[in-house]
Amino acid sequence: MYIKAFILYHLSWIASAAAYHRQPQMMNEKQSSSVIFPLSGNVYPEGYYYVTINIGRPPKPYFLDIDTGSDLTWLQCDAPCKKCTPAPHNLYKPNRNLITCQDPICTSLHGPGKHHTCQTPEEQCDYEVEYADHGSSLGVLVKDSFPLKFSNGSAVAPLLAFGCGYDQEVIDASHVPYTDGVLGLGIGKSSILAQLRDMGLTRNVVGHCLSRQGGGYLLFGDGFLPTSGIVWAPIMSQSKYYSLGSADLWLGGQAANIKGLQIVFDSGSTYSYFSSQAYNYLVSLMRDNLNGNQLKDAVEDRSLPICWKGAEPFKSIRDAVGYFKPLVLSFKNVEFQVQPEAYLIVTVHGNVCLGILDGGEVGLGNLNVIGDISMQDKMVIYDNERQQIGWAPSNCNSHPKSQ
Ligand SMILES: *[C@@H]1O[C@H](CO)[C@@H](O)[C@H](O)[C@H]1NC(C)=O
């Protein structure tokens, strides 16, 4: 399981203020267009969703883990590579187009000037990102061309900044995403979307639709959004993440007495996480609800911390969901529904396991993370223009048509 969230750069307090104080440029609706990418991957057994992005001249394809929990996009890179993990494609070979340490993208990564010493203006921009699962990537920022096909028919190949990562640390080497890197879709100025926005190519809006059957699609821009059915909640100001104000948790229509949860949406996290107190309370409520039915603890199944077995092994999630109740996160004006399918998995051993984990155990503290599992079969839209997140139930197997 992966939690590609919460970059702690050398300085963990980085420049969220910079992102917020940026004056929004007026953008002509007609000049801004959208891009749609098919996704691959799934929650179980793969544990991540990824997109194929073409980069370079001539362009070569790379598989990138989509991550709304962090900003910087990076590729495993032959700089040469000091420590790279097995990847589906050859390592990216950087051209000589380095980002210098005075470039605004570099400054945005390192915070407003303080700790990053820039001795000469031509100096390269080093980066280091560390994720909540303690994996990390270290390297240097480069620029290369990203050929994109926009929904209005135009093909554009802007030069975008990203990380050339030549030293990747992983915690569990037997369980690393089999990708070439990470596509950072977070709030910060270094994200690909913020760069495209600054060039006037698209609005800083990201959408994803993760299918329960695997795959789905990813959107840049706001051209393919459903015209109705989306509910919106404001992103908390000053936050470095896609963080929504506090929510109360309901289980099966009953108030679960879990209130004021601070919720973060993060496509780089496979599962969802609740703070220890909320998690323990939820698990005991679920156990009470399961009392007296045929499900038994399956402690021998180590797929996830809590698993249950039925009288017969479950063949699919459909056989198991009847034992469980839907969860609802209730925000001030809107609700985020989590059907049992969006918090359970059925393992290869035929058991059903809880896909909500104890965030306290992995150092997430009071944050509650909505990961891939709970965003399946929903269109989820991160609108950095209006600082809001929207969602709507959706069939993620078919791509939307341009509107
Ligand atoms: C299509 O959209 C792209 C990206 O926003 C823009 O650069 C281009 O000018 C647009 N083309 C037309 C014909 O409107």
The ligand as an SDF file (V2000), in Angstrom:
LIG
                    3D

 14 14  0  0  0  0  0  0  0  0999 V2000
   -6.8050   24.8040  -28.3780 C   0  0  0  0  0  0  0  0  0  0  0  0
   -6.3630   24.8050  -27.0330 O   0  0  0  0  0  0  0  0  0  0  0  0
   -4.9770   25.0510  -26.8400 C   0  0  0  0  0  0  0  0  0  0  0  0
   -4.6790   24.8840  -25.3800 C   0  0  0  0  0  0  0  0  0  0  0  0
   -5.5050   25.6410  -24.5550 O   0  0  0  0  0  0  0  0  0  0  0  0
   -4.6460   26.4520  -27.3740 C   0  0  0  0  0  0  0  0  0  0  0  0
   -3.2680   26.6880  -27.2120 O   0  0  0  0  0  0  0  0  0  0  0  0
   -5.0430   26.5470  -28.8460 C   0  0  0  0  0  0  0  0  0  0  0  0
   -4.8400   27.8520  -29.3030 O   0  0  0  0  0  0  0  0  0  0  0  0
   -6.4880   26.1450  -29.0320 C   0  0  0  0  0  0  0  0  0  0  0  0
   -6.7500   26.0530  -30.4730 N   0  0  0  0  0  0  0  0  0  0  0  0
   -7.8100   26.5950  -31.0470 C   0  0  0  0  0  0  0  0  0  0  0  0
   -7.9280   26.3650  -32.5150 C   0  0  0  0  0  0  0  0  0  0  0  0
   -8.6480   27.2390  -30.4260 O   0  0  0  0  0  0  0  0  0  0  0  0
  1  2  1  0
  1 10  1  0
  2  3  1  0
  3  4  1  0
  3  6  1  0
  4  5  1  0
  6  7  1  0
  6  8  1  0
  8  9  1  0
  8 10  1  0
 10 11  1  0
 11 12  1  0
 12 13  1  0
 12 14  2  0
M  END
$$$$
